[in-house]
Amino acid sequence: MARYGWLGLTGLVLALFCGISLAQDEEKLPLEMELLMTADMDETAAKDGEEWFCLYKKGEECFVTPTIVKVERCYYHDVAGDSSGRTVSVPDIDGEVLFLFRGLENVKEGPIKTVFFGDKCFFPGESFTFSSENLGDNNRKKPRSEWYDWKVGAYGTASNVNFAGEIRHDRLYFNEYDMYVYSENKTQILCSTIDVEYDLYRPALLWAGDLDGDGKLDLYYDMEIYHYVTTHHELFLSSFADDDEFVKKAAIYHNTGR
């Protein structure tokens, strides 16, 4: 994938993120996703009273269950002045909601195999390793020789030198930053970015497990583009992956922020 130098404005990451526009992304994705937050009127896919599936955490486990969504009109004040939007909630869920989704066939309700829950930004060279042994009872029944690992992490470099070549001891910059999945001598790049300032752009793994029930790794990321402007989350599922992939982007949530 082509690399890009300093473009003068970090905010231009919005237009170049992963080399594809958000509008193009949304047209191709099989699932819809919602978060519980305030959004502009035209940025809320859910409508009041609709049934969506909810992935949530309670105690030390994660669960999936159908739920009825509540969408309410709200008012807020931002740099553009007074505006109106919508707030999404799920009053019947007793737990920490990760996201709402719909469009996935044969959804398994109840406990969901989870190998990571948190907020992990991978510094260049850092990674986590997850075993297929922990992603389904059928995997455990296989001979140990058939178990395999996925490594999830990031490539690139980190330094105090900004994009103009100036040393900033109070800042940290990621250069040529790639987020990846690696297994069985094969690497899949989930996203490549231009050089970015860590304080303004902080992608993080939020959840890893088996949402679609195929015994393979699924991933949910906060792909934060620009900290003060937008929320951008992406869900990657193994059941939609092509032959040369581990996962495929299945849904995004994008909100210009309040």
Phi and psi in degrees as a GROMACS rama.xvg file:
@    title "Ramachandran Plot"
@    xaxis  label "Phi"
@    yaxis  label "Psi"
@TYPE xy
-63.8218  146.78  ALA-2
-99.9355  155.198  ARG-3
-127.534  140.041  TYR-4
-85.4199  -164.349  GLY-5
-67.2103  126.957  TRP-6
-105.83  1.87075  LEU-7
94.9009  -34.8095  GLY-8
-133.824  119.459  LEU-9
-59.5806  -30.6041  THR-10
-60.6674  -17.5788  GLY-11
-68.9136  -10.5619  LEU-12
-54.8339  -33.7683  VAL-13
-52.0269  -43.1946  LEU-14
-81.0837  -25.0134  ALA-15
-108.043  -1.41819  LEU-16
-54.5529  120.343  PHE-17
59.0579  14.9876  CYS-18
70.309  18.774  GLY-19
-148.292  143.323  ILE-20
-75.0969  154.708  SER-21
-64.6703  -34.902  LEU-22
-63.2381  -42.8354  ALA-23
-63.7002  -40.9426  GLN-24
-56.1115  -50.6753  ASP-25
-63.0478  -32.7942  GLU-26
-66.8261  -26.9716  GLU-27
-96.6974  -12.144  LYS-28
-88.5514  138.382  LEU-29
-80.2327  -20.4365  PRO-30
-113.997  156.541  LEU-31
-107.334  150.274  GLU-32
-139.339  143.364  MET-33
-131.912  147.713  GLU-34
-113.873  160.016  LEU-35
-87.0526  89.3596  LEU-36
-160.957  173.565  MET-37
-84.2443  135.863  THR-38
-139.051  161.62  ALA-39
-59.9878  159.508  ASP-40
-57.0307  -38.1434  MET-41
-91.8478  6.66312  ASP-42
-107.782  7.05484  GLU-43
-107.956  112.719  THR-44
-75.382  -35.7421  ALA-45
-74.4771  148.262  ALA-46
-118.135  150.362  LYS-47
-56.795  130.951  ASP-48
90.5151  -4.89247  GLY-49
-76.126  154.628  GLU-50
-97.0876  126.013  GLU-51
-126.291  163.814  TRP-52
-90.3808  147.956  PHE-53
-126.074  128.997  CYS-54
-99.1401  121.094  LEU-55
-142.695  161.654  TYR-56
-113.016  133.611  LYS-57
-139.082  122.662  LYS-58
66.8185  -128.201  GLY-59
-103.069  7.44651  GLU-60
-120.124  159.34  GLU-61
-112.04  147.895  CYS-62
-135.215  156.532  PHE-63
-120.883  133.271  VAL-64
-150.762  149.325  THR-65
-72.0737  148.654  PRO-66
-150.832  156.081  THR-67
-94.6125  127.756  ILE-68
-88.3444  138.827  VAL-69
-109.197  121.885  LYS-70
-120.319  121.938  VAL-71
-123.42  146.993  GLU-72
-71.4425  140.009  ARG-73
-142.342  167.25  CYS-74
-129.834  143.542  TYR-75
-148.865  169.448  TYR-76
-123.499  127.511  HIS-77
-132.788  -166.938  ASP-78
-63.4991  -21.5798  VAL-79
-88.5082  -4.56281  ALA-80
111.029  -165.155  GLY-81
-73.0505  133.838  ASP-82
-141.593  168.51  SER-83
-120.182  152.411  SER-84
-153.171  -157.773  GLY-85
-132.326  143.761  ARG-86
-112.944  129.62  THR-87
-103.029  133.734  VAL-88
-145.983  163.723  SER-89
-134.393  86.1454  VAL-90
-60.2746  -25.0881  PRO-91
-88.1651  -0.325999  ASP-92
-91.7449  121.994  ILE-93
-102.667  84.4042  ASP-94
168.093  -178.412  GLY-95
-89.5481  111.215  GLU-96
-79.0734  127.92  VAL-97
-85.4836  -54.7603  LEU-98
-165.698  163.753  PHE-99
-104.554  149.287  LEU-100
-150.982  159.07  PHE-101
-154.039  156.349  ARG-102
109.662  -7.36796  GLY-103
-89.8549  124.711  LEU-104
-77.9958  151.274  GLU-105
53.2082  49.6359  ASN-106
-67.3684  131.324  VAL-107
-87.6267  118.186  LYS-108
-87.7759  153.52  GLU-109
105.481  -156.802  GLY-110
-62.5112  140.691  PRO-111
-117.135  131.073  ILE-112
-57.6209  121.409  LYS-113
-129.088  128.731  THR-114
-111.189  -12.2561  VAL-115
-154.441  136.755  PHE-116
-142.851  124.847  PHE-117
166.348  -142.039  GLY-118
-152.75  86.8066  ASP-119
-115.156  110.16  LYS-120
-89.7768  121.298  CYS-121
-84.3621  118.389  PHE-122
-71.4209  154.428  PHE-123
-51.7442  128.821  PRO-124
91.1714  -7.5506  GLY-125
-93.7999  149.798  GLU-126
-158.653  160.934  SER-127
-116.184  152.98  PHE-128
-120.572  130.218  THR-129
-121.367  138.802  PHE-130
-101.82  143.733  SER-131
-62.5907  -22.4229  SER-132
-56.5436  -31.6932  GLU-133
-95.3777  9.34344  ASN-134
-118.072  33.9344  LEU-135
146.101  144.295  GLY-136
-64.726  -34.2867  ASP-137
-63.7429  -34.4543  ASN-138
-64.8524  -38.1328  ASN-139
-67.335  -25.6104  ARG-140
-75.919  -15.3066  LYS-141
-76.798  156.7  LYS-142
-57.7674  147.324  PRO-143
-56.0794  -28.9615  ARG-144
-66.0424  -18.7255  SER-145
-96.3151  -2.50031  GLU-146
-73.7173  150.436  TRP-147
-147.955  166.435  TYR-148
-113.366  153.49  ASP-149
-114.239  133.846  TRP-150
-106.817  127.802  LYS-151
-119.558  127.303  VAL-152
-172.252  -152.664  GLY-153
-144.782  144.017  ALA-154
-101.893  169.209  TYR-155
128.351  -165.397  GLY-156
-134.488  155.815  THR-157
-126.167  136.969  ALA-158
-157.841  173.758  SER-159
-96.8691  11.4176  ASN-160
-95.5736  122.818  VAL-161
-82.2424  -175.762  ASN-162
-71.4127  -16.1837  PHE-163
-94.2268  4.22153  ALA-164
85.8585  10.3833  GLY-165
-91.754  142.063  GLU-166
-84.7242  124.103  ILE-167
-124.591  101.649  ARG-168
-69.9356  -17.451  HIS-169
-95.6168  9.04323  ASP-170
-133.007  156.413  ARG-171
-128.836  133.656  LEU-172
-123.171  137.142  TYR-173
-98.9209  132.427  PHE-174
-116.622  137.649  ASN-175
46.6853  59.0313  GLU-176
-90.5372  119.109  TYR-177
-120.131  132.926  ASP-178
-100.944  134.854  MET-179
-141.609  164.921  TYR-180
-124.37  134.796  VAL-181
-129.389  136.15  TYR-182
-162.278  143.18  SER-183
48.2473  49.5826  GLU-184
63.7264  25.5895  ASN-185
-133.949  139.349  LYS-186
-119.044  133.897  THR-187
-115.488  123.727  GLN-188
-84.0779  120.878  ILE-189
-80.485  -36.5865  LEU-190
-163.485  138.391  CYS-191
-116.585  139.659  SER-192
-123.157  165.08  THR-193
-73.3339  172.34  ILE-194
-64.2921  136.564  ASP-195
-138.712  158.393  VAL-196
-87.9635  126.593  GLU-197
-58.4368  -39.2606  TYR-198
-66.1157  -21.3139  ASP-199
-105.46  -14.5006  LEU-200
-141.14  116.568  TYR-201
-139.61  78.1024  ARG-202
-64.329  144.852  PRO-203
-149.175  142.015  ALA-204
-78.2867  124.964  LEU-205
-103.154  -31.1115  LEU-206
-157.803  145.311  TRP-207
-142.056  136.293  ALA-208
177.011  -150.261  GLY-209
-128.22  84.1221  ASP-210
-73.3257  -37.4552  LEU-211
-91.9653  0.531601  ASP-212
74.7699  22.738  GLY-213
-101.244  7.2311  ASP-214
79.2385  11.6755  GLY-215
-121.495  164.475  LYS-216
-73.4361  130.251  LEU-217
-115.669  151.709  ASP-218
-134.557  142.896  LEU-219
-129.287  119.663  TYR-220
-118.433  146.104  TYR-221
-89.8891  101.941  ASP-222
-94.0195  60.9237  MET-223
-58.591  123.954  GLU-224
-88.4875  -51.1457  ILE-225
-148.842  114.236  TYR-226
-53.8671  -37.4405  HIS-227
-94.0469  1.61746  TYR-228
-120.372  -37.4327  VAL-229
-146.283  157.309  THR-230
-114.437  131.27  THR-231
-143.547  106.232  HIS-232
-112.973  147.423  HIS-233
-133.657  138.047  GLU-234
-111.929  125.865  LEU-235
-113.224  125.133  PHE-236
-119.276  141.605  LEU-237
-73.4255  -28.9604  SER-238
-69.0385  -14.9627  SER-239
-101.422  0.00947053  PHE-240
-69.3282  145.33  ALA-241
-76.209  173.958  ASP-242
-60.723  -30.9168  ASP-243
-96.9158  16.4005  ASP-244
-126.114  159.478  GLU-245
-93.509  -39.0219  PHE-246
-139.67  163.071  VAL-247
-132.348  140.487  LYS-248
-61.8718  120.613  LYS-249
-108.19  -24.7262  ALA-250
-159.421  152.333  ALA-251
-132.951  153.464  ILE-252
-122.963  126.503  TYR-253
-131.241  128.097  HIS-254
-140.205  126.927  ASN-255
-70.1799  -9.41432  THR-256
91.9362  151.614  GLY-257
